[in-house]
């Protein structure tokens, strides 16, 4: 039973991390591309 709780907690934690980190990485990558491209949009 403890194993199931650990797996559930790990799954939820990973989901929250992905929900926060992925948009952050997209924002950082967009800024990096803007900086490299000289903001030619």
ChimeraX attribute file (.defattr): number of C-alpha atoms within 10 A of each C-alpha:
attribute: neighborCount
match mode: 1-to-1
recipient: residues
	/A:1	5
	/A:2	7
	/A:3	8
	/A:4	9
	/A:5	10
	/A:6	11
	/A:7	11
	/A:8	12
	/A:9	12
	/A:10	12
	/A:11	12
	/A:12	12
	/A:13	12
	/A:14	12
	/A:15	12
	/A:16	11
	/A:17	11
	/A:18	12
	/A:19	11
	/A:20	11
	/A:21	12
	/A:22	11
	/A:23	11
	/A:24	12
	/A:25	11
	/A:26	11
	/A:27	11
	/A:28	12
	/A:29	12
	/A:30	12
	/A:31	13
	/A:32	13
	/A:33	11
	/A:34	13
	/A:35	11
	/A:36	10
	/A:37	10
	/A:38	9
	/A:39	10
	/A:40	7
	/A:41	5
